[in-house]
Amino acid sequence: MNWHFLMTHVTVKDGERALLTRNGRLERVLGPGRHRLFDPRNELAAEIFKVVRAEFPAERYLVLKAARPDLAAELFEMVETKADEVAIVNLDGRPMQLMTPWQARVYWKVATSVDVERIDMTADPRVTARHLAMIDRNRSVVVTEAVVENHEAGLLFVEGRLLERLAPGRHAFWIVGRKIEVKRLDLRPQAVEITAQEMLTKDRIALRVTLTAFRRIVDPERVVAVVPDVDAWLYRLVQFAIREAVAGRTLDEVLSAKAALDAELRDYVRERIADSGVEVTELGVKDVILPGEIRELVNKVVEAERVAKANLIRRQEETAATRSLLNTAKLMEENPLLLRLKELESLERLVEKVGRIDLHAGDGQGFDALLTKLVRLKPTESA
């Protein structure tokens, strides 16, 4: 805008509008083009605005509406939201703005189509898939999202009250004016390691026991109502159970009756979690850790038991071998042919280990004397 020789020149481009004021009061709106205005006292002023998908200050709109309601209705679209209401503003069919409760915005509508979709959040806290696609989820402060996996249970809490159990998938909710929380519980079996703690047996021997428990959530609604932390609660419960079981047993009973100890622990724990919505599928002792001097004594006892067992097995084998030799001797005594076969077998072993043998059978004895007199297990009758 410039002033020259009593005239004011204003150039308005396409996609723009100019508000022409005289001494601060609106006279008219200038459209695209070059305008020559008679202004001998230099009283005119033109303010140029972009009008394509553009906003106009709400405060100035209210002033303009009070002075020229007809002009305000022709040029602008004002969008206001109430309590518990959000609005999605579409400019030329594209969602451009999400308005929260108690907001007011003004848009130029001379070159842009302005459509408003209002959503009452009191009816349903859920955000539909169509509305969710229209919202910039990275910057939105009115929507919360949660994804429930196939192996999870999602519990919807509105203002601290359990409303429903959500199916697997993506869920979105309006959070303006309310507190919404989605608790996700893993329904798969989980392992809980109960670390070692020192305790005394019935015979006053200190030891430490580590256990492993496998638990599974079977009733999510019941779990959130009675158990604040499933793993911590189960951890303490198993600790109490093992202390009570060890305190009533001697060291030998703890070490020898592991199966009975595991069964007792499972019964103890299952009885106390029956109404909690948690199921313990397995529970057992993993390690029993003894003090150094006790461990040495136990090792010596175990070693002595193994030596004694080895000696017993060796004596049993020797007895069996002796009995076998006795039976063989009886058979050879009753059967001369069997004895002769045994003699020849001994001769075969001897020949395999000796490179050369010189034999003198005597005059007139021949080869028969060589075979009969070389090896004998039984003395001759003349001997």
Residue pairs with C-beta under 8 A, 6 or more apart in sequence:
1 8
1 9
1 10
1 11
1 45
1 46
2 8
2 9
3 9
3 39
3 42
6 38
6 39
6 40
7 36
7 37
7 38
7 39
8 36
8 37
8 38
8 39
8 42
8 44
8 46
9 34
9 35
9 36
9 37
10 18
10 20
10 30
10 34
10 35
10 37
10 46
11 33
11 34
11 35
12 18
12 30
12 31
12 32
12 33
12 34
12 35
12 48
13 32
14 32
15 32
15 50
15 51
15 52
15 111
16 32
16 48
16 49
16 50
16 51
17 29
17 30
17 31
17 48
17 49
17 51
17 75
17 108
17 110
18 29
18 30
18 35
18 46
18 47
18 48
18 49
19 26
19 29
19 30
19 46
19 47
19 49
20 26
20 27
20 28
20 29
20 30
20 37
20 44
20 45
20 46
21 27
21 44
21 45
21 46
21 47
22 43
22 44
22 45
23 43
24 45
25 67
26 64
26 67
26 68
26 71
27 44
29 71
29 75
30 46
37 44
49 56
49 108
51 108
51 110
51 111
51 112
52 108
52 111
52 112
53 91
53 92
53 96
53 107
53 112
54 107
54 108
54 112
55 105
55 106
55 107
55 108
56 76
56 106
56 107
56 108
57 106
58 78
58 104
58 105
58 106
61 72
61 76
61 78
61 106
64 71
64 72
64 76
65 72
74 110
75 108
75 109
75 110
76 106
76 107
76 108
76 109
77 106
77 107
77 109
77 114
77 116
78 104
78 105
78 106
78 107
79 87
79 89
79 99
79 104
79 105
79 106
79 107
79 114
79 116
80 103
80 104
81 87
81 99
81 100
81 101
81 102
81 103
81 104
81 118
82 101
82 102
83 101
83 102
83 177
84 101
84 120
84 121
84 122
84 176
84 177
85 101
85 118
85 119
85 120
85 121
86 98
86 99
86 100
86 101
86 118
86 119
86 121
86 142
86 174
86 176
87 98
87 99
87 103
87 116
87 117
87 118
87 119
88 95
88 97
88 98
88 99
88 116
88 117
88 119
88 131
88 134
88 135
89 95
89 96
89 97
89 98
89 99
89 105
89 107
89 114
89 115
89 116
90 96
90 113
90 114
90 115
90 116
90 117
91 97
91 107
91 112
91 113
91 114
92 112
92 113
93 113
93 115
95 134
95 135
97 105
98 134
98 135
98 136
98 140
98 142
99 105
100 141
100 142
100 176
101 176
101 177
107 114
119 131
119 174
121 174
121 176
121 177
121 178
125 158
125 173
125 174
125 178
125 180
126 171
126 172
126 173
126 174
127 135
127 143
127 172
127 173
127 174
132 143
132 172
135 143
137 143
137 145
142 174
142 175
142 176
143 172
143 173
143 174
143 175
144 172
144 173
144 175
144 180
144 182
145 170
145 171
145 172
146 154
146 166
146 170
146 171
146 172
146 182
146 184
147 169
147 170
147 171
148 154
148 166
148 167
148 168
148 169
148 171
148 182
148 184
149 168
149 184
150 168
151 186
151 187
151 188
152 168
152 184
152 185
152 186
152 187
153 165
153 166
153 184
153 185
153 187
153 217
153 220
154 165
154 166
154 167
154 168
154 171
154 182
154 183
154 184
155 162
155 164
155 165
155 166
155 182
155 183
155 184
155 185
155 220
155 221
155 224
156 162
156 163
156 164
156 165
156 166
156 171
156 173
156 180
156 181
156 182
157 163
157 180
157 181
157 182
157 183
158 178
158 179
158 180
159 178
159 179
160 179
162 221
162 224
162 225
165 220
165 221
166 182
171 182
173 180
173 182
174 180
183 224
185 217
185 220
185 223
185 224
186 217
187 216
187 217
187 220
188 216
189 214
189 215
189 216
189 281
190 214
190 215
190 216
190 231
191 212
191 213
191 214
192 212
192 213
192 214
192 215
192 231
192 234
192 235
192 238
193 210
193 211
193 212
194 210
194 211
194 212
194 213
194 235
194 238
194 239
194 242
195 210
196 208
196 209
196 210
196 287
196 289
197 208
197 209
197 239
197 243
198 206
198 207
198 208
199 206
199 207
199 208
199 209
199 242
199 243
199 246
199 247
200 206
200 246
200 247
201 207
201 246
201 247
201 249
201 250
201 251
201 254
202 247
202 248
202 249
202 250
202 253
203 250
203 251
205 250
205 251
205 290
205 291
205 294
206 291
207 246
207 251
207 254
207 288
207 289
207 290
207 291
207 294
208 288
208 289
209 242
209 246
209 285
209 287
209 288
209 289
210 285
210 286
210 287
210 289
211 238
211 242
211 265
211 283
211 284
211 285
211 286
212 282
212 283
212 284
212 286
213 234
213 238
213 269
213 280
213 282
213 283
214 280
214 281
214 282
214 283
215 230
215 231
215 234
215 278
215 279
215 280
215 281
216 278
216 279
216 281
217 223
217 230
217 277
217 278
217 279
218 277
218 278
218 279
219 277
220 277
221 277
222 275
222 276
222 277
223 230
223 276
223 277
223 278
226 275
226 276
226 277
227 233
227 276
227 277
227 278
230 278
233 276
234 269
234 273
234 278
234 280
237 269
237 272
237 273
238 265
238 269
238 283
241 265
241 268
241 269
242 265
242 285
244 268
245 261
245 264
245 265
245 268
246 254
249 257
249 261
251 290
251 294
254 261
254 288
255 288
255 298
258 284
258 285
261 285
262 283
262 284
262 285
265 283
265 284
265 285
266 280
266 282
266 283
266 284
269 280
269 283
270 280
273 279
273 280
290 298
331 338
332 338
332 339
332 342
332 377
333 339
339 377
339 378
342 377
343 375
343 376
343 377
344 375
346 375
346 377
347 374
347 375
350 375
351 357
359 370
359 374
361 367
361 369
361 370
361 373
362 369
365 373
